[in-house]
Amino acid sequence: MSEDDKGKRFLELIDEQNNLQWSIIEKLYSLISTEWKSIEKQNEIESLVEKHSTITKELNSLDVDGSIL
């Protein structure tokens, strides 16, 4: 992957990660409002956190040579 492609992918991942973070915050707020009783919200948060983790791993793999960050 070229440095230009890495840079573009990096920006795409950062944008997606940011959107996931806001979704996690929204779901947590909603779950807190239900006094932590919504299994559906708990599952949604778990899924979002897993996606966030996957993106973080990919971001870290893009910088194996220290060229992006």
CHARMM-style PDB file with segment names, atoms N, HN, CA, C and O in Angstrom:
ATOM      1  N   MET     1       0.863  -1.179   0.000  1.00  0.00      PROA
ATOM      2  CA  MET     1       0.000   0.000   0.000  1.00  0.00      PROA
ATOM      3  C   MET     1       0.899   1.229   0.000  1.00  0.00      PROA
ATOM      4  O   MET     1       1.817   1.334   0.813  1.00  0.00      PROA
ATOM      5  N   SER     2       0.636   2.148  -0.906  1.00  0.00      PROA
ATOM      6  HN  SER     2      -0.110   2.063  -1.566  1.00  0.00      PROA
ATOM      7  CA  SER     2       1.449   3.366  -0.988  1.00  0.00      PROA
ATOM      8  C   SER     2       1.171   4.277   0.205  1.00  0.00      PROA
ATOM      9  O   SER     2       0.164   4.132   0.898  1.00  0.00      PROA
ATOM     10  N   GLU     3       2.085   5.215   0.425  1.00  0.00      PROA
ATOM     11  HN  GLU     3       2.903   5.333  -0.139  1.00  0.00      PROA
ATOM     12  CA  GLU     3       1.915   6.167   1.530  1.00  0.00      PROA
ATOM     13  C   GLU     3       0.651   7.003   1.339  1.00  0.00      PROA
ATOM     14  O   GLU     3      -0.038   7.327   2.306  1.00  0.00      PROA
ATOM     15  N   ASP     4       0.350   7.352   0.078  1.00  0.00      PROA
ATOM     16  HN  ASP     4       0.910   7.089  -0.708  1.00  0.00      PROA
ATOM     17  CA  ASP     4      -0.861   8.124  -0.208  1.00  0.00      PROA
ATOM     18  C   ASP     4      -2.110   7.309   0.135  1.00  0.00      PROA
ATOM     19  O   ASP     4      -3.052   7.822   0.739  1.00  0.00      PROA
ATOM     20  N   ASP     5      -2.103   6.034  -0.260  1.00  0.00      PROA
ATOM     21  HN  ASP     5      -1.338   5.617  -0.750  1.00  0.00      PROA
ATOM     22  CA  ASP     5      -3.236   5.151   0.067  1.00  0.00      PROA
ATOM     23  C   ASP     5      -3.368   4.965   1.568  1.00  0.00      PROA
ATOM     24  O   ASP     5      -4.476   4.950   2.104  1.00  0.00      PROA
ATOM     25  N   LYS     6      -2.227   4.821   2.251  1.00  0.00      PROA
ATOM     26  HN  LYS     6      -1.327   4.833   1.815  1.00  0.00      PROA
ATOM     27  CA  LYS     6      -2.247   4.682   3.711  1.00  0.00      PROA
ATOM     28  C   LYS     6      -2.846   5.927   4.351  1.00  0.00      PROA
ATOM     29  O   LYS     6      -3.650   5.836   5.279  1.00  0.00      PROA
ATOM     30  N   GLY     7      -2.447   7.081   3.851  1.00  0.00      PROA
ATOM     31  HN  GLY     7      -1.794   7.155   3.098  1.00  0.00      PROA
ATOM     32  CA  GLY     7      -2.960   8.340   4.397  1.00  0.00      PROA
ATOM     33  C   GLY     7      -4.459   8.471   4.204  1.00  0.00      PROA
ATOM     34  O   GLY     7      -5.172   8.885   5.118  1.00  0.00      PROA
ATOM     35  N   LYS     8      -4.939   8.119   3.019  1.00  0.00      PROA
ATOM     36  HN  LYS     8      -4.359   7.783   2.277  1.00  0.00      PROA
ATOM     37  CA  LYS     8      -6.377   8.170   2.753  1.00  0.00      PROA
ATOM     38  C   LYS     8      -7.133   7.202   3.650  1.00  0.00      PROA
ATOM     39  O   LYS     8      -8.168   7.545   4.221  1.00  0.00      PROA
ATOM     40  N   ARG     9      -6.598   5.970   3.768  1.00  0.00      PROA
ATOM     41  HN  ARG     9      -5.758   5.691   3.304  1.00  0.00      PROA
ATOM     42  CA  ARG     9      -7.262   4.962   4.613  1.00  0.00      PROA
ATOM     43  C   ARG     9      -7.255   5.415   6.066  1.00  0.00      PROA
ATOM     44  O   ARG     9      -8.238   5.225   6.782  1.00  0.00      PROA
ATOM     45  N   PHE    10      -6.158   6.010   6.502  1.00  0.00      PROA
ATOM     46  HN  PHE    10      -5.360   6.164   5.921  1.00  0.00      PROA
ATOM     47  CA  PHE    10      -6.046   6.517   7.861  1.00  0.00      PROA
ATOM     48  C   PHE    10      -7.150   7.526   8.148  1.00  0.00      PROA
ATOM     49  O   PHE    10      -7.816   7.445   9.180  1.00  0.00      PROA
ATOM     50  N   LEU    11      -7.344   8.470   7.244  1.00  0.00      PROA
ATOM     51  HN  LEU    11      -6.804   8.536   6.405  1.00  0.00      PROA
ATOM     52  CA  LEU    11      -8.382   9.491   7.435  1.00  0.00      PROA
ATOM     53  C   LEU    11      -9.780   8.877   7.427  1.00  0.00      PROA
ATOM     54  O   LEU    11     -10.643   9.297   8.198  1.00  0.00      PROA
ATOM     55  N   GLU    12     -10.012   7.889   6.562  1.00  0.00      PROA
ATOM     56  HN  GLU    12      -9.311   7.548   5.935  1.00  0.00      PROA
ATOM     57  CA  GLU    12     -11.309   7.202   6.529  1.00  0.00      PROA
ATOM     58  C   GLU    12     -11.576   6.503   7.861  1.00  0.00      PROA
ATOM     59  O   GLU    12     -12.678   6.574   8.405  1.00  0.00      PROA
ATOM     60  N   LEU    13     -10.547   5.827   8.376  1.00  0.00      PROA
ATOM     61  HN  LEU    13      -9.652   5.769   7.934  1.00  0.00      PROA
ATOM     62  CA  LEU    13     -10.702   5.105   9.639  1.00  0.00      PROA
ATOM     63  C   LEU    13     -10.927   6.052  10.809  1.00  0.00      PROA
ATOM     64  O   LEU    13     -11.734   5.768  11.694  1.00  0.00      PROA
ATOM     65  N   ILE    14     -10.220   7.170  10.818  1.00  0.00      PROA
ATOM     66  HN  ILE    14      -9.564   7.401  10.100  1.00  0.00      PROA
ATOM     67  CA  ILE    14     -10.397   8.157  11.891  1.00  0.00      PROA
ATOM     68  C   ILE    14     -11.820   8.693  11.877  1.00  0.00      PROA
ATOM     69  O   ILE    14     -12.435   8.848  12.933  1.00  0.00      PROA
ATOM     70  N   ASP    15     -12.347   8.977  10.695  1.00  0.00      PROA
ATOM     71  HN  ASP    15     -11.848   8.851   9.838  1.00  0.00      PROA
ATOM     72  CA  ASP    15     -13.719   9.468  10.573  1.00  0.00      PROA
ATOM     73  C   ASP    15     -14.712   8.415  11.068  1.00  0.00      PROA
ATOM     74  O   ASP    15     -15.641   8.731  11.812  1.00  0.00      PROA
ATOM     75  N   GLU    16     -14.512   7.171  10.653  1.00  0.00      PROA
ATOM     76  HN  GLU    16     -13.758   6.914  10.048  1.00  0.00      PROA
ATOM     77  CA  GLU    16     -15.413   6.095  11.079  1.00  0.00      PROA
ATOM     78  C   GLU    16     -15.312   5.877  12.591  1.00  0.00      PROA
ATOM     79  O   GLU    16     -16.321   5.660  13.263  1.00  0.00      PROA
ATOM     80  N   GLN    17     -14.099   5.937  13.113  1.00  0.00      PROA
ATOM     81  HN  GLN    17     -13.280   6.113  12.567  1.00  0.00      PROA
ATOM     82  CA  GLN    17     -13.901   5.762  14.550  1.00  0.00      PROA
ATOM     83  C   GLN    17     -14.596   6.882  15.333  1.00  0.00      PROA
ATOM     84  O   GLN    17     -15.205   6.629  16.372  1.00  0.00      PROA
ATOM     85  N   ASN    18     -14.504   8.102  14.839  1.00  0.00      PROA
ATOM     86  HN  ASN    18     -14.010   8.308  13.995  1.00  0.00      PROA
ATOM     87  CA  ASN    18     -15.157   9.234  15.493  1.00  0.00      PROA
ATOM     88  C   ASN    18     -16.677   9.042  15.523  1.00  0.00      PROA
ATOM     89  O   ASN    18     -17.322   9.290  16.542  1.00  0.00      PROA
ATOM     90  N   ASN    19     -17.238   8.601  14.399  1.00  0.00      PROA
ATOM     91  HN  ASN    19     -16.714   8.399  13.571  1.00  0.00      PROA
ATOM     92  CA  ASN    19     -18.685   8.364  14.352  1.00  0.00      PROA
ATOM     93  C   ASN    19     -19.087   7.264  15.324  1.00  0.00      PROA
ATOM     94  O   ASN    19     -20.122   7.367  15.983  1.00  0.00      PROA
ATOM     95  N   LEU    20     -18.277   6.208  15.421  1.00  0.00      PROA
ATOM     96  HN  LEU    20     -17.436   6.124  14.887  1.00  0.00      PROA
ATOM     97  CA  LEU    20     -18.571   5.136  16.372  1.00  0.00      PROA
ATOM     98  C   LEU    20     -18.507   5.642  17.808  1.00  0.00      PROA
ATOM     99  O   LEU    20     -19.335   5.265  18.638  1.00  0.00      PROA
ATOM    100  N   GLN    21     -17.531   6.492  18.103  1.00  0.00      PROA
ATOM    101  HN  GLN    21     -16.859   6.798  17.429  1.00  0.00      PROA
ATOM    102  CA  GLN    21     -17.419   7.024  19.459  1.00  0.00      PROA
ATOM    103  C   GLN    21     -18.670   7.806  19.846  1.00  0.00      PROA
ATOM    104  O   GLN    21     -19.167   7.673  20.964  1.00  0.00      PROA
ATOM    105  N   TRP    22     -19.178   8.620  18.923  1.00  0.00      PROA
ATOM    106  HN  TRP    22     -18.774   8.728  18.014  1.00  0.00      PROA
ATOM    107  CA  TRP    22     -20.396   9.363  19.210  1.00  0.00      PROA
ATOM    108  C   TRP    22     -21.585   8.418  19.373  1.00  0.00      PROA
ATOM    109  O   TRP    22     -22.451   8.662  20.213  1.00  0.00      PROA
ATOM    110  N   SER    23     -21.641   7.356  18.591  1.00  0.00      PROA
ATOM    111  HN  SER    23     -20.938   7.158  17.908  1.00  0.00      PROA
ATOM    112  CA  SER    23     -22.725   6.373  18.727  1.00  0.00      PROA
ATOM    113  C   SER    23     -22.648   5.664  20.068  1.00  0.00      PROA
ATOM    114  O   SER    23     -23.673   5.417  20.704  1.00  0.00      PROA
ATOM    115  N   ILE    24     -21.441   5.338  20.499  1.00  0.00      PROA
ATOM    116  HN  ILE    24     -20.608   5.539  19.982  1.00  0.00      PROA
ATOM    117  CA  ILE    24     -21.268   4.689  21.800  1.00  0.00      PROA
ATOM    118  C   ILE    24     -21.749   5.605  22.903  1.00  0.00      PROA
ATOM    119  O   ILE    24     -22.451   5.164  23.813  1.00  0.00      PROA
ATOM    120  N   ILE    25     -21.384   6.867  22.838  1.00  0.00      PROA
ATOM    121  HN  ILE    25     -20.813   7.226  22.099  1.00  0.00      PROA
ATOM    122  CA  ILE    25     -21.822   7.839  23.849  1.00  0.00      PROA
ATOM    123  C   ILE    25     -23.347   7.945  23.870  1.00  0.00      PROA
ATOM    124  O   ILE    25     -23.965   7.967  24.934  1.00  0.00      PROA
ATOM    125  N   GLU    26     -23.938   8.011  22.685  1.00  0.00      PROA
ATOM    126  HN  GLU    26     -23.435   7.993  21.821  1.00  0.00      PROA
ATOM    127  CA  GLU    26     -25.401   8.105  22.595  1.00  0.00      PROA
ATOM    128  C   GLU    26     -26.069   6.877  23.216  1.00  0.00      PROA
ATOM    129  O   GLU    26     -27.039   7.005  23.964  1.00  0.00      PROA
ATOM    130  N   LYS    27     -25.548   5.684  22.904  1.00  0.00      PROA
ATOM    131  HN  LYS    27     -24.760   5.580  22.297  1.00  0.00      PROA
ATOM    132  CA  LYS    27     -26.130   4.447  23.438  1.00  0.00      PROA
ATOM    133  C   LYS    27     -25.932   4.362  24.946  1.00  0.00      PROA
ATOM    134  O   LYS    27     -26.829   3.920  25.664  1.00  0.00      PROA
ATOM    135  N   LEU    28     -24.776   4.777  25.428  1.00  0.00      PROA
ATOM    136  HN  LEU    28     -24.048   5.136  24.844  1.00  0.00      PROA
ATOM    137  CA  LEU    28     -24.538   4.761  26.869  1.00  0.00      PROA
ATOM    138  C   LEU    28     -25.498   5.696  27.599  1.00  0.00      PROA
ATOM    139  O   LEU    28     -26.050   5.345  28.642  1.00  0.00      PROA
ATOM    140  N   TYR    29     -25.689   6.877  27.043  1.00  0.00      PROA
ATOM    141  HN  TYR    29     -25.241   7.161  26.196  1.00  0.00      PROA
ATOM    142  CA  TYR    29     -26.628   7.819  27.647  1.00  0.00      PROA
ATOM    143  C   TYR    29     -28.031   7.207  27.703  1.00  0.00      PROA
ATOM    144  O   TYR    29     -28.727   7.308  28.713  1.00  0.00      PROA
ATOM    145  N   SER    30     -28.428   6.577  26.605  1.00  0.00      PROA
ATOM    146  HN  SER    30     -27.862   6.496  25.784  1.00  0.00      PROA
ATOM    147  CA  SER    30     -29.741   5.947  26.545  1.00  0.00      PROA
ATOM    148  C   SER    30     -29.853   4.806  27.556  1.00  0.00      PROA
ATOM    149  O   SER    30     -30.878   4.647  28.219  1.00  0.00      PROA
ATOM    150  N   LEU    31     -28.783   4.015  27.663  1.00  0.00      PROA
ATOM    151  HN  LEU    31     -27.950   4.144  27.125  1.00  0.00      PROA
ATOM    152  CA  LEU    31     -28.789   2.891  28.604  1.00  0.00      PROA
ATOM    153  C   LEU    31     -28.846   3.379  30.043  1.00  0.00      PROA
ATOM    154  O   LEU    31     -29.553   2.802  30.869  1.00  0.00      PROA
ATOM    155  N   ILE    32     -28.116   4.425  30.342  1.00  0.00      PROA
ATOM    156  HN  ILE    32     -27.542   4.894  29.670  1.00  0.00      PROA
ATOM    157  CA  ILE    32     -28.149   5.001  31.685  1.00  0.00      PROA
ATOM    158  C   ILE    32     -29.559   5.497  32.005  1.00  0.00      PROA
ATOM    159  O   ILE    32     -30.038   5.351  33.130  1.00  0.00      PROA
ATOM    160  N   SER    33     -30.212   6.080  31.012  1.00  0.00      PROA
ATOM    161  HN  SER    33     -29.823   6.198  30.098  1.00  0.00      PROA
ATOM    162  CA  SER    33     -31.578   6.581  31.209  1.00  0.00      PROA
ATOM    163  C   SER    33     -32.563   5.465  31.555  1.00  0.00      PROA
ATOM    164  O   SER    33     -33.564   5.704  32.231  1.00  0.00      PROA
ATOM    165  N   THR    34     -32.281   4.255  31.095  1.00  0.00      PROA
ATOM    166  HN  THR    34     -31.468   4.061  30.546  1.00  0.00      PROA
ATOM    167  CA  THR    34     -33.160   3.119  31.407  1.00  0.00      PROA
ATOM    168  C   THR    34     -32.691   2.373  32.652  1.00  0.00      PROA
ATOM    169  O   THR    34     -33.151   1.268  32.941  1.00  0.00      PROA
ATOM    170  N   GLU    35     -31.771   2.993  33.382  1.00  0.00      PROA
ATOM    171  HN  GLU    35     -31.397   3.890  33.148  1.00  0.00      PROA
ATOM    172  CA  GLU    35     -31.187   2.409  34.589  1.00  0.00      PROA
ATOM    173  C   GLU    35     -30.511   1.075  34.284  1.00  0.00      PROA
ATOM    174  O   GLU    35     -30.585   0.143  35.085  1.00  0.00      PROA
ATOM    175  N   TRP    36     -29.863   0.983  33.149  1.00  0.00      PROA
ATOM    176  HN  TRP    36     -29.803   1.740  32.499  1.00  0.00      PROA
ATOM    177  CA  TRP    36     -29.062  -0.171  32.727  1.00  0.00      PROA
ATOM    178  C   TRP    36     -29.899  -1.431  32.516  1.00  0.00      PROA
ATOM    179  O   TRP    36     -29.389  -2.542  32.657  1.00  0.00      PROA
ATOM    180  N   LYS    37     -31.167  -1.268  32.182  1.00  0.00      PROA
ATOM    181  HN  LYS    37     -31.581  -0.366  32.067  1.00  0.00      PROA
ATOM    182  CA  LYS    37     -32.055  -2.424  32.058  1.00  0.00      PROA
ATOM    183  C   LYS    37     -32.326  -2.838  30.616  1.00  0.00      PROA
ATOM    184  O   LYS    37     -33.092  -3.777  30.397  1.00  0.00      PROA
ATOM    185  N   SER    38     -31.749  -2.197  29.654  1.00  0.00      PROA
ATOM    186  HN  SER    38     -31.127  -1.434  29.832  1.00  0.00      PROA
ATOM    187  CA  SER    38     -32.030  -2.510  28.257  1.00  0.00      PROA
ATOM    188  C   SER    38     -30.964  -3.453  27.691  1.00  0.00      PROA
ATOM    189  O   SER    38     -29.834  -3.041  27.431  1.00  0.00      PROA
ATOM    190  N   ILE    39     -31.335  -4.708  27.506  1.00  0.00      PROA
ATOM    191  HN  ILE    39     -32.254  -5.042  27.717  1.00  0.00      PROA
ATOM    192  CA  ILE    39     -30.432  -5.691  26.919  1.00  0.00      PROA
ATOM    193  C   ILE    39     -30.087  -5.288  25.480  1.00  0.00      PROA
ATOM    194  O   ILE    39     -28.955  -5.472  25.034  1.00  0.00      PROA
ATOM    195  N   GLU    40     -31.062  -4.744  24.766  1.00  0.00      PROA
ATOM    196  HN  GLU    40     -31.982  -4.595  25.128  1.00  0.00      PROA
ATOM    197  CA  GLU    40     -30.843  -4.315  23.385  1.00  0.00      PROA
ATOM    198  C   GLU    40     -29.743  -3.247  23.324  1.00  0.00      PROA
ATOM    199  O   GLU    40     -28.850  -3.329  22.481  1.00  0.00      PROA
ATOM    200  N   LYS    41     -29.805  -2.265  24.198  1.00  0.00      PROA
ATOM    201  HN  LYS    41     -30.531  -2.199  24.882  1.00  0.00      PROA
ATOM    202  CA  LYS    41     -28.796  -1.201  24.217  1.00  0.00      PROA
ATOM    203  C   LYS    41     -27.430  -1.769  24.614  1.00  0.00      PROA
ATOM    204  O   LYS    41     -26.404  -1.366  24.067  1.00  0.00      PROA
ATOM    205  N   GLN    42     -27.420  -2.697  25.559  1.00  0.00      PROA
ATOM    206  HN  GLN    42     -28.254  -3.024  26.004  1.00  0.00      PROA
ATOM    207  CA  GLN    42     -26.162  -3.317  25.967  1.00  0.00      PROA
ATOM    208  C   GLN    42     -25.523  -4.038  24.786  1.00  0.00      PROA
ATOM    209  O   GLN    42     -24.314  -3.936  24.578  1.00  0.00      PROA
ATOM    210  N   ASN    43     -26.324  -4.766  24.012  1.00  0.00      PROA
ATOM    211  HN  ASN    43     -27.306  -4.849  24.181  1.00  0.00      PROA
ATOM    212  CA  ASN    43     -25.815  -5.475  22.838  1.00  0.00      PROA
ATOM    213  C   ASN    43     -25.321  -4.511  21.766  1.00  0.00      PROA
ATOM    214  O   ASN    43     -24.309  -4.768  21.113  1.00  0.00      PROA
ATOM    215  N   GLU    44     -26.036  -3.399  21.585  1.00  0.00      PROA
ATOM    216  HN  GLU    44     -26.858  -3.190  22.116  1.00  0.00      PROA
ATOM    217  CA  GLU    44     -25.618  -2.398  20.610  1.00  0.00      PROA
ATOM    218  C   GLU    44     -24.273  -1.794  21.007  1.00  0.00      PROA
ATOM    219  O   GLU    44     -23.402  -1.600  20.159  1.00  0.00      PROA
ATOM    220  N   ILE    45     -24.106  -1.501  22.283  1.00  0.00      PROA
ATOM    221  HN  ILE    45     -24.814  -1.659  22.971  1.00  0.00      PROA
ATOM    222  CA  ILE    45     -22.839  -0.940  22.762  1.00  0.00      PROA
ATOM    223  C   ILE    45     -21.713  -1.944  22.562  1.00  0.00      PROA
ATOM    224  O   ILE    45     -20.619  -1.578  22.131  1.00  0.00      PROA
ATOM    225  N   GLU    46     -21.973  -3.191  22.871  1.00  0.00      PROA
ATOM    226  HN  GLU    46     -22.861  -3.489  23.222  1.00  0.00      PROA
ATOM    227  CA  GLU    46     -20.953  -4.229  22.691  1.00  0.00      PROA
ATOM    228  C   GLU    46     -20.507  -4.303  21.231  1.00  0.00      PROA
ATOM    229  O   GLU    46     -19.313  -4.393  20.945  1.00  0.00      PROA
ATOM    230  N   SER    47     -21.457  -4.264  20.324  1.00  0.00      PROA
ATOM    231  HN  SER    47     -22.427  -4.191  20.556  1.00  0.00      PROA
ATOM    232  CA  SER    47     -21.146  -4.312  18.894  1.00  0.00      PROA
ATOM    233  C   SER    47     -20.338  -3.090  18.462  1.00  0.00      PROA
ATOM    234  O   SER    47     -19.362  -3.221  17.724  1.00  0.00      PROA
ATOM    235  N   LEU    48     -20.735  -1.916  18.913  1.00  0.00      PROA
ATOM    236  HN  LEU    48     -21.528  -1.809  19.513  1.00  0.00      PROA
ATOM    237  CA  LEU    48     -20.016  -0.685  18.561  1.00  0.00      PROA
ATOM    238  C   LEU    48     -18.589  -0.701  19.101  1.00  0.00      PROA
ATOM    239  O   LEU    48     -17.659  -0.275  18.417  1.00  0.00      PROA
ATOM    240  N   VAL    49     -18.420  -1.189  20.318  1.00  0.00      PROA
ATOM    241  HN  VAL    49     -19.176  -1.535  20.874  1.00  0.00      PROA
ATOM    242  CA  VAL    49     -17.086  -1.250  20.915  1.00  0.00      PROA
ATOM    243  C   VAL    49     -16.205  -2.238  20.149  1.00  0.00      PROA
ATOM    244  O   VAL    49     -15.015  -1.985  19.959  1.00  0.00      PROA
ATOM    245  N   GLU    50     -16.773  -3.349  19.711  1.00  0.00      PROA
ATOM    246  HN  GLU    50     -17.740  -3.555  19.865  1.00  0.00      PROA
ATOM    247  CA  GLU    50     -16.013  -4.308  18.908  1.00  0.00      PROA
ATOM    248  C   GLU    50     -15.572  -3.689  17.587  1.00  0.00      PROA
ATOM    249  O   GLU    50     -14.433  -3.884  17.161  1.00  0.00      PROA
ATOM    250  N   LYS    51     -16.469  -2.941  16.931  1.00  0.00      PROA
ATOM    251  HN  LYS    51     -17.394  -2.783  17.277  1.00  0.00      PROA
ATOM    252  CA  LYS    51     -16.113  -2.262  15.680  1.00  0.00      PROA
ATOM    253  C   LYS    51     -15.012  -1.238  15.930  1.00  0.00      PROA
ATOM    254  O   LYS    51     -14.075  -1.122  15.139  1.00  0.00      PROA
ATOM    255  N   HSD    52     -15.124  -0.501  17.020  1.00  0.00      PROA
ATOM    256  HN  HSD    52     -15.884  -0.595  17.663  1.00  0.00      PROA
ATOM    257  CA  HSD    52     -14.121   0.509  17.377  1.00  0.00      PROA
ATOM    258  C   HSD    52     -12.767  -0.167  17.575  1.00  0.00      PROA
ATOM    259  O   HSD    52     -11.745   0.341  17.113  1.00  0.00      PROA
ATOM    260  N   SER    53     -12.755  -1.291  18.250  1.00  0.00      PROA
ATOM    261  HN  SER    53     -13.585  -1.704  18.625  1.00  0.00      PROA
ATOM    262  CA  SER    53     -11.521  -2.031  18.480  1.00  0.00      PROA
ATOM    263  C   SER    53     -10.899  -2.505  17.172  1.00  0.00      PROA
ATOM    264  O   SER    53      -9.682  -2.436  16.999  1.00  0.00      PROA
ATOM    265  N   THR    54     -11.731  -2.985  16.254  1.00  0.00      PROA
ATOM    266  HN  THR    54     -12.719  -3.042  16.394  1.00  0.00      PROA
ATOM    267  CA  THR    54     -11.246  -3.440  14.950  1.00  0.00      PROA
ATOM    268  C   THR    54     -10.599  -2.295  14.180  1.00  0.00      PROA
ATOM    269  O   THR    54      -9.538  -2.465  13.578  1.00  0.00      PROA
ATOM    270  N   ILE    55     -11.238  -1.132  14.202  1.00  0.00      PROA
ATOM    271  HN  ILE    55     -12.099  -0.994  14.691  1.00  0.00      PROA
ATOM    272  CA  ILE    55     -10.689   0.045  13.514  1.00  0.00      PROA
ATOM    273  C   ILE    55      -9.367   0.463  14.150  1.00  0.00      PROA
ATOM    274  O   ILE    55      -8.415   0.791  13.442  1.00  0.00      PROA
ATOM    275  N   THR    56      -9.304   0.453  15.474  1.00  0.00      PROA
ATOM    276  HN  THR    56     -10.077   0.186  16.049  1.00  0.00      PROA
ATOM    277  CA  THR    56      -8.078   0.833  16.168  1.00  0.00      PROA
ATOM    278  C   THR    56      -6.933  -0.092  15.782  1.00  0.00      PROA
ATOM    279  O   THR    56      -5.811   0.364  15.562  1.00  0.00      PROA
ATOM    280  N   LYS    57      -7.210  -1.385  15.699  1.00  0.00      PROA
ATOM    281  HN  LYS    57      -8.121  -1.755  15.878  1.00  0.00      PROA
ATOM    282  CA  LYS    57      -6.179  -2.340  15.288  1.00  0.00      PROA
ATOM    283  C   LYS    57      -5.715  -2.067  13.863  1.00  0.00      PROA
ATOM    284  O   LYS    57      -4.520  -2.139  13.575  1.00  0.00      PROA
ATOM    285  N   GLU    58      -6.650  -1.754  12.971  1.00  0.00      PROA
ATOM    286  HN  GLU    58      -7.620  -1.695  13.204  1.00  0.00      PROA
ATOM    287  CA  GLU    58      -6.269  -1.460  11.593  1.00  0.00      PROA
ATOM    288  C   GLU    58      -5.457  -0.167  11.525  1.00  0.00      PROA
ATOM    289  O   GLU    58      -4.472  -0.095  10.790  1.00  0.00      PROA
ATOM    290  N   LEU    59      -5.857   0.844  12.279  1.00  0.00      PROA
ATOM    291  HN  LEU    59      -6.657   0.785  12.877  1.00  0.00      PROA
ATOM    292  CA  LEU    59      -5.092   2.088  12.318  1.00  0.00      PROA
ATOM    293  C   LEU    59      -3.659   1.820  12.779  1.00  0.00      PROA
ATOM    294  O   LEU    59      -2.706   2.345  12.203  1.00  0.00      PROA
ATOM    295  N   ASN    60      -3.519   1.013  13.805  1.00  0.00      PROA
ATOM    296  HN  ASN    60      -4.293   0.587  14.272  1.00  0.00      PROA
ATOM    297  CA  ASN    60      -2.188   0.697  14.317  1.00  0.00      PROA
ATOM    298  C   ASN    60      -1.369  -0.077  13.288  1.00  0.00      PROA
ATOM    299  O   ASN    60      -0.154   0.105  13.201  1.00  0.00      PROA
ATOM    300  N   SER    61      -2.015  -0.929  12.516  1.00  0.00      PROA
ATOM    301  HN  SER    61      -3.002  -1.077  12.587  1.00  0.00      PROA
ATOM    302  CA  SER    61      -1.290  -1.714  11.521  1.00  0.00      PROA
ATOM    303  C   SER    61      -0.832  -0.850  10.349  1.00  0.00      PROA
ATOM    304  O   SER    61       0.153  -1.186   9.693  1.00  0.00      PROA
ATOM    305  N   LEU    62      -1.515   0.240  10.077  1.00  0.00      PROA
ATOM    306  HN  LEU    62      -2.315   0.513  10.611  1.00  0.00      PROA
ATOM    307  CA  LEU    62      -1.108   1.140   8.998  1.00  0.00      PROA
ATOM    308  C   LEU    62       0.216   1.826   9.312  1.00  0.00      PROA
ATOM    309  O   LEU    62       0.940   2.230   8.402  1.00  0.00      PROA
ATOM    310  N   ASP    63       0.528   1.956  10.576  1.00  0.00      PROA
ATOM    311  HN  ASP    63      -0.061   1.628  11.315  1.00  0.00      PROA
ATOM    312  CA  ASP    63       1.704   2.709  11.001  1.00  0.00      PROA
ATOM    313  C   ASP    63       2.837   1.802  11.455  1.00  0.00      PROA
ATOM    314  O   ASP    63       3.600   2.172  12.347  1.00  0.00      PROA
ATOM    315  N   VAL    64       2.960   0.627  10.860  1.00  0.00      PROA
ATOM    316  HN  VAL    64       2.340   0.327  10.136  1.00  0.00      PROA
ATOM    317  CA  VAL    64       3.988  -0.305  11.308  1.00  0.00      PROA
ATOM    318  C   VAL    64       5.409   0.251  11.160  1.00  0.00      PROA
ATOM    319  O   VAL    64       6.290  -0.110  11.940  1.00  0.00      PROA
ATOM    320  N   ASP    65       5.638   1.096  10.202  1.00  0.00      PROA
ATOM    321  HN  ASP    65       4.922   1.389   9.569  1.00  0.00      PROA
ATOM    322  CA  ASP    65       6.966   1.673   9.995  1.00  0.00      PROA
ATOM    323  C   ASP    65       7.105   3.066  10.609  1.00  0.00      PROA
ATOM    324  O   ASP    65       8.132   3.724  10.442  1.00  0.00      PROA
ATOM    325  N   GLY    66       6.077   3.506  11.311  1.00  0.00      PROA
ATOM    326  HN  GLY    66       5.243   2.972  11.446  1.00  0.00      PROA
ATOM    327  CA  GLY    66       6.117   4.848  11.896  1.00  0.00      PROA
ATOM    328  C   GLY    66       6.013   5.947  10.854  1.00  0.00      PROA
ATOM    329  O   GLY    66       6.461   7.070  11.088  1.00  0.00      PROA
ATOM    330  N   SER    67       5.434   5.638   9.718  1.00  0.00      PROA
ATOM    331  HN  SER    67       5.071   4.726   9.528  1.00  0.00      PROA
ATOM    332  CA  SER    67       5.407   6.602   8.630  1.00  0.00      PROA
ATOM    333  C   SER    67       4.214   7.541   8.636  1.00  0.00      PROA
ATOM    334  O   SER    67       4.266   8.607   8.023  1.00  0.00      PROA
ATOM    335  N   ILE    68       3.140   7.164   9.316  1.00  0.00      PROA
ATOM    336  HN  ILE    68       3.098   6.298   9.814  1.00  0.00      PROA
ATOM    337  CA  ILE    68       1.942   8.006   9.299  1.00  0.00      PROA
ATOM    338  C   ILE    68       1.885   8.924  10.521  1.00  0.00      PROA
ATOM    339  O   ILE    68       1.642  10.124  10.396  1.00  0.00      PROA
ATOM    340  N   LEU    69       2.105   8.360  11.673  1.00  0.00      PROA
ATOM    341  HN  LEU    69       2.302   7.385  11.775  1.00  0.00      PROA
ATOM    342  CA  LEU    69       1.944   9.131  12.900  1.00  0.00      PROA
ATOM    343  C   LEU    69       3.230   9.801  13.339  1.00  0.00      PROA
ATOM    344  OT1 LEU    69       3.250  10.488  14.360  1.00  0.00      PROA
TER     345      LEU     69
END
